[in-house]
Amino acid sequence: MQNFFKNLIPQKGDEKPELRRKIILLSSFALFIACVITLVIIFTDEGRNRELNTELAERHTTTVNVITTTAPVTTAPPVETEVTTTAPPPLVILPEMQTFIDENPDTAGWITVDSGVDNVVMQTADNEKYLELSFDGHYTQAGTVFADFRSIVNDYNNKQSDNIILYGHNQKDNSMFGTLKKYKTTRVNPGGFQYYKEHPTFTFSNLYEQYTYKIVAIFVIEVEERQNPNGEIFDYHNYIRFTAPDKSEYNFQNFVDQITAHSAIDTGVDMKEGDKFITLSTCSNEFEPSRLVVIGRRVRDGESAEVDTSKSSINPDAIEPDWSYIYNL
């Protein structure tokens, strides 16, 4: 052992080549130890995060199953003003969401996608808060699914954002939005098309009501203007409140035109003014930075949640990133 340390640790009188060898050896050993510690931290963090997400999902599912009827909604008495009006019924928190609000008031809802997404959704005034923060307030590289701070998620229907943006990391262990890649479809790799046909809807619950959404668009897209030879980027995350065409470019028709043009799949699901949407956004892995986007249109009142996927097809003219241009940047 003494000889081991003598051959490892620089000694007085060591020649320069020997001193250099020992320094390189020590540096390599220190780097190895640092890598081992980092790996242990990463795997420990992933394991803890998976356990937390599983526990939250079980709590959510159990509560939903126990409560078989919708919580009663009471109607506020009419308020007499100069003109007699009836106030809308008060918003009543879903029992399955109350437990999460009690634990963390940043709770905004719950997202469930058949691909394997089954997560609580957070929202604060800071979009970066839950990038590396778990539901229970601990650091985690996986972060937590969260709604864009600009999106109005929890309010009466007419006050909710036209398009709610949800972000989640694309984790290698498939947590958060890691399984959305099952939907990924391109002209070169159309494998996600069959998966879409088997799973054409997802659900989202805010604090007050659960909704079903029919998927209307799936695409991979660049993020920075430098990644497009024309310097043009579809900034899908800014289409939140559709305004009149003469006031903003972020209007309904532009939104529909853009997502239809970019979608790798023509889903056959119609869209019309007044519809509500949810956009699921996560990192993709073709290049950095890139995004995989899945957009759903809320099932309308009185409309069946069933989707006739026989009407869907691969979009041969879908706008895709210019792969050769990007890879040569």
C-alpha positions as CSV (number, residue, x, y, z in Angstrom):
1,M,0.0,0.0,0.0
2,Q,2.9,2.3,0.8
3,N,4.4,1.7,-2.5
4,F,1.0,2.3,-4.2
5,F,0.8,5.8,-2.7
6,K,4.5,6.4,-3.4
7,N,3.9,5.6,-7.1
8,L,0.7,7.8,-7.1
9,I,1.6,10.8,-5.1
10,P,4.3,13.3,-6.2
11,Q,7.4,12.9,-4.0
12,K,10.3,15.3,-3.4
13,G,13.0,14.5,-5.8
14,D,10.8,13.1,-8.5
15,E,12.1,13.7,-12.0
16,K,9.9,15.8,-14.3
17,P,8.7,12.9,-16.4
18,E,7.8,11.0,-13.2
19,L,6.1,14.1,-11.7
20,R,4.1,14.6,-14.9
21,R,3.0,11.0,-14.9
22,K,1.8,11.2,-11.3
23,I,-0.1,14.4,-12.0
24,I,-1.8,13.0,-15.0
25,L,-2.6,9.8,-13.1
26,L,-4.0,11.8,-10.1
27,S,-6.1,14.0,-12.4
28,S,-7.5,11.0,-14.2
29,F,-8.3,9.3,-10.9
30,A,-10.0,12.4,-9.6
31,L,-12.0,12.7,-12.8
32,F,-13.0,9.1,-12.6
33,I,-14.2,9.6,-9.0
34,A,-16.1,12.7,-10.0
35,C,-17.8,10.8,-12.9
36,V,-18.8,8.0,-10.6
37,I,-20.3,10.5,-8.1
38,T,-22.1,12.3,-10.8
39,L,-23.6,9.1,-12.2
40,V,-24.7,8.0,-8.7
41,I,-26.4,11.4,-8.2
42,I,-28.1,11.2,-11.6
43,F,-29.4,7.7,-11.1
44,T,-30.5,8.5,-7.5
45,D,-32.3,11.6,-8.8
46,E,-34.0,9.7,-11.5
47,G,-35.1,6.9,-9.2
48,R,-36.5,9.4,-6.6
49,N,-38.2,11.3,-9.3
50,R,-39.9,8.2,-10.8
51,E,-41.0,7.1,-7.3
52,L,-42.5,10.6,-6.7
53,N,-44.3,10.7,-10.0
54,T,-45.7,7.1,-9.5
55,E,-46.9,8.1,-6.0
56,L,-48.6,11.2,-7.4
57,A,-50.2,9.3,-10.2
58,E,-51.5,6.6,-7.9
59,R,-53.0,9.3,-5.6
60,H,-54.7,11.0,-8.5
61,T,-56.1,7.8,-10.0
62,T,-57.2,6.5,-6.6
63,T,-59.1,9.7,-5.8
64,V,-60.7,9.7,-9.3
65,N,-61.8,6.1,-8.9
66,V,-63.2,6.6,-5.4
67,I,-65.3,9.7,-6.4
68,T,-67.7,8.3,-9.0
69,T,-69.8,11.4,-9.2
70,T,-68.9,14.9,-10.0
71,A,-68.6,17.2,-7.1
72,P,-71.9,19.2,-6.7
73,V,-71.9,22.7,-8.1
74,T,-73.9,25.3,-6.3
75,T,-75.4,28.3,-7.9
76,A,-74.9,31.7,-6.4
77,P,-78.2,33.6,-5.8
78,P,-78.9,36.4,-8.3
79,V,-77.2,39.6,-7.6
80,E,-79.5,42.6,-7.8
81,T,-78.0,45.6,-9.6
82,E,-79.4,48.2,-11.8
83,V,-80.0,45.4,-14.3
84,T,-80.9,42.0,-12.8
85,T,-78.2,39.6,-13.6
86,T,-77.4,36.1,-12.6
87,A,-73.8,35.4,-11.5
88,P,-72.2,32.3,-13.0
89,P,-72.0,29.3,-10.6
90,P,-68.9,29.4,-8.5
91,L,-65.9,27.3,-9.7
92,V,-65.7,24.1,-7.6
93,I,-62.3,22.4,-7.2
94,L,-62.2,18.8,-8.3
95,P,-61.7,16.5,-5.3
96,E,-58.9,14.7,-7.0
97,M,-57.0,18.0,-7.4
98,Q,-57.7,19.4,-3.9
99,T,-55.1,17.1,-2.3
100,F,-52.4,18.4,-4.6
101,I,-53.3,22.0,-4.1
102,D,-53.1,21.5,-0.3
103,E,-49.6,20.2,-0.7
104,N,-48.4,22.7,-3.4
105,P,-50.5,25.7,-4.3
106,D,-48.7,26.0,-7.6
107,T,-50.7,23.0,-8.9
108,A,-52.6,24.0,-12.1
109,G,-53.9,20.6,-13.4
110,W,-53.2,17.1,-14.6
111,I,-52.2,15.8,-18.0
112,T,-52.7,12.2,-19.1
113,V,-51.5,10.9,-22.5
114,D,-51.7,7.2,-23.4
115,S,-48.0,7.3,-24.4
116,G,-47.2,7.2,-20.7
117,V,-47.6,10.8,-19.6
118,D,-49.5,10.9,-16.3
119,N,-48.3,14.0,-14.5
120,V,-49.4,16.9,-12.3
121,V,-49.1,20.3,-14.0
122,M,-47.7,23.3,-12.3
123,Q,-47.9,27.1,-13.1
124,T,-46.2,30.1,-11.6
125,A,-45.2,33.6,-12.9
126,D,-41.8,32.2,-13.7
127,N,-41.4,29.7,-16.5
128,E,-38.0,28.5,-15.2
129,K,-39.1,27.6,-11.7
130,Y,-40.1,24.0,-12.5
131,L,-37.5,23.3,-15.1
132,E,-35.4,21.6,-12.3
133,L,-37.8,21.5,-9.4
134,S,-40.0,18.6,-8.4
135,F,-43.6,18.8,-7.1
136,D,-42.4,18.5,-3.5
137,G,-39.8,21.3,-4.0
138,H,-36.6,19.3,-4.4
139,Y,-34.0,19.7,-7.1
140,T,-34.4,17.3,-10.0
141,Q,-33.0,17.4,-13.5
142,A,-36.3,16.1,-14.8
143,G,-38.2,19.1,-13.5
144,T,-42.0,19.0,-13.5
145,V,-44.6,19.6,-16.3
146,F,-45.7,23.2,-16.2
147,A,-48.0,25.6,-18.0
148,D,-46.7,28.7,-19.7
149,F,-47.1,31.6,-17.3
150,R,-49.1,33.5,-19.9
151,S,-51.7,30.8,-20.3
152,I,-55.0,31.2,-18.4
153,V,-55.6,27.7,-17.2
154,N,-58.0,28.0,-14.3
155,D,-61.0,30.2,-14.9
156,Y,-64.4,30.1,-16.5
157,N,-64.3,28.6,-20.0
158,N,-64.7,31.8,-21.8
159,K,-61.8,33.3,-19.9
160,Q,-59.4,30.4,-20.5
161,S,-56.7,30.8,-23.0
162,D,-57.5,29.7,-26.5
163,N,-54.3,27.7,-26.5
164,I,-52.7,26.5,-23.3
165,I,-49.0,25.7,-23.6
166,L,-47.6,22.9,-21.5
167,Y,-43.8,22.2,-21.3
168,G,-42.1,19.1,-20.1
169,H,-38.6,17.6,-20.4
170,N,-37.9,14.8,-22.8
171,Q,-36.3,12.4,-20.2
172,K,-34.3,9.4,-21.2
173,D,-36.1,7.3,-18.6
174,N,-39.4,8.4,-20.3
175,S,-40.6,10.5,-17.3
176,M,-42.3,13.9,-17.9
177,F,-42.8,14.2,-21.7
178,G,-40.3,11.5,-22.5
179,T,-42.8,9.2,-24.1
180,L,-44.3,11.8,-26.5
181,K,-41.7,10.6,-28.9
182,K,-43.9,7.6,-29.6
183,Y,-46.0,10.1,-31.7
184,K,-43.0,11.4,-33.6
185,T,-43.5,11.2,-37.3
186,T,-41.4,12.4,-40.2
187,R,-41.3,11.6,-43.9
188,V,-38.1,9.6,-43.3
189,N,-39.4,7.9,-40.1
190,P,-43.2,7.6,-40.2
191,G,-43.3,5.1,-37.3
192,G,-45.3,7.3,-35.1
193,F,-48.3,7.4,-37.5
194,Q,-49.5,4.0,-36.4
195,Y,-49.1,4.9,-32.8
196,Y,-51.2,8.1,-33.4
197,K,-54.0,6.0,-35.0
198,E,-54.1,3.8,-31.8
199,H,-54.0,6.8,-29.4
200,P,-55.5,9.9,-31.1
201,T,-56.7,11.7,-27.9
202,F,-55.4,12.8,-24.5
203,T,-57.0,14.3,-21.4
204,F,-56.2,17.4,-19.4
205,S,-57.8,18.5,-16.2
206,N,-57.5,22.0,-14.8
207,L,-58.5,22.4,-11.1
208,Y,-62.2,22.5,-12.0
209,E,-63.0,20.2,-14.9
210,Q,-61.5,17.4,-17.0
211,Y,-61.4,17.7,-20.8
212,T,-60.6,15.4,-23.7
213,Y,-58.6,16.6,-26.6
214,K,-58.3,15.2,-30.1
215,I,-54.8,15.5,-31.6
216,V,-54.7,17.8,-34.6
217,A,-51.0,18.2,-35.2
218,I,-47.7,16.5,-34.5
219,F,-44.4,18.0,-35.7
220,V,-40.7,18.5,-35.0
221,I,-39.5,22.1,-35.4
222,E,-36.5,24.3,-35.1
223,V,-36.3,26.9,-32.4
224,E,-33.8,29.5,-33.6
225,E,-33.9,31.7,-36.7
226,R,-30.4,30.7,-37.6
227,Q,-31.6,27.1,-38.0
228,N,-33.8,28.1,-41.0
229,P,-32.2,29.1,-44.3
230,N,-34.9,31.8,-44.6
231,G,-34.7,32.9,-41.0
232,E,-38.4,32.0,-40.5
233,I,-39.6,30.2,-37.4
234,F,-43.1,29.2,-36.5
235,D,-43.3,30.4,-32.9
236,Y,-46.1,28.1,-31.9
237,H,-45.6,28.9,-28.2
238,N,-46.8,32.5,-28.7
239,Y,-50.3,31.5,-30.0
240,I,-52.1,31.7,-26.7
241,R,-54.9,34.1,-27.1
242,F,-56.3,34.3,-30.6
243,T,-57.1,37.9,-31.4
244,A,-58.8,39.7,-34.3
245,P,-56.8,39.4,-37.6
246,D,-56.4,43.1,-37.8
247,K,-54.8,43.3,-34.4
248,S,-52.3,40.5,-34.3
249,E,-50.6,37.8,-36.4
250,Y,-51.4,35.3,-33.6
251,N,-55.0,34.8,-34.8
252,F,-57.0,31.6,-35.1
253,Q,-56.6,31.3,-38.9
254,N,-52.8,31.8,-38.8
255,F,-52.6,29.2,-36.1
256,V,-54.6,26.6,-38.0
257,D,-52.7,27.3,-41.3
258,Q,-49.4,26.9,-39.5
259,I,-50.1,23.8,-37.6
260,T,-51.7,22.1,-40.6
261,A,-48.8,23.0,-42.8
262,H,-46.2,21.7,-40.3
263,S,-48.1,18.6,-39.0
264,A,-46.5,15.3,-40.1
265,I,-50.0,13.8,-40.0
266,D,-53.2,15.0,-41.5
267,T,-55.5,13.8,-38.7
268,G,-58.8,14.7,-40.4
269,V,-60.0,16.4,-37.2
270,D,-61.7,19.7,-38.0
271,M,-61.0,23.0,-36.3
272,K,-63.2,26.1,-36.1
273,E,-63.3,29.5,-34.5
274,G,-64.0,29.2,-30.8
275,D,-62.3,25.9,-30.3
276,K,-59.9,25.5,-27.4
277,F,-56.4,23.9,-27.8
278,I,-53.6,22.5,-25.7
279,T,-50.0,22.4,-27.0
280,L,-47.6,19.9,-25.5
281,S,-44.0,20.9,-26.1
282,T,-40.8,19.0,-25.3
283,C,-37.2,18.9,-26.6
284,S,-36.5,16.6,-29.6
285,N,-33.2,14.9,-30.3
286,E,-32.5,15.5,-33.9
287,F,-30.5,18.6,-33.2
288,E,-30.0,21.2,-30.5
289,P,-32.2,23.1,-29.9
290,S,-35.3,21.4,-31.5
291,R,-38.8,20.7,-30.3
292,L,-41.4,17.9,-30.6
293,V,-44.9,19.4,-30.5
294,V,-48.2,17.7,-30.1
295,I,-51.4,19.8,-30.3
296,G,-54.9,18.8,-29.3
297,R,-58.3,20.4,-29.9
298,R,-60.7,20.1,-27.0
299,V,-63.8,18.0,-27.6
300,R,-66.7,20.3,-28.1
301,D,-69.9,20.2,-26.0
302,G,-72.1,17.4,-27.3
303,E,-69.4,16.1,-29.6
304,S,-68.2,12.4,-29.4
305,A,-64.7,12.0,-28.2
306,E,-64.2,9.2,-30.7
307,V,-61.8,9.9,-33.6
308,D,-62.2,8.2,-37.0
309,T,-58.5,7.6,-37.7
310,S,-59.3,6.1,-41.0
311,K,-59.5,9.7,-42.3
312,S,-55.9,10.3,-41.2
313,S,-52.8,10.1,-43.4
314,I,-49.2,11.0,-43.6
315,N,-48.8,14.6,-44.8
316,P,-46.4,14.4,-47.8
317,D,-46.0,18.2,-47.9
318,A,-45.4,18.8,-44.2
319,I,-43.0,21.6,-43.5
320,E,-40.0,19.9,-41.8
321,P,-36.7,21.4,-40.6
322,D,-34.1,21.6,-43.4
323,W,-32.1,18.7,-42.0
324,S,-29.0,19.2,-44.3
325,Y,-28.9,22.9,-43.7
326,I,-29.0,22.4,-39.9
327,Y,-26.5,19.6,-39.7
328,N,-24.0,21.8,-41.7
329,L,-24.3,24.8,-39.4
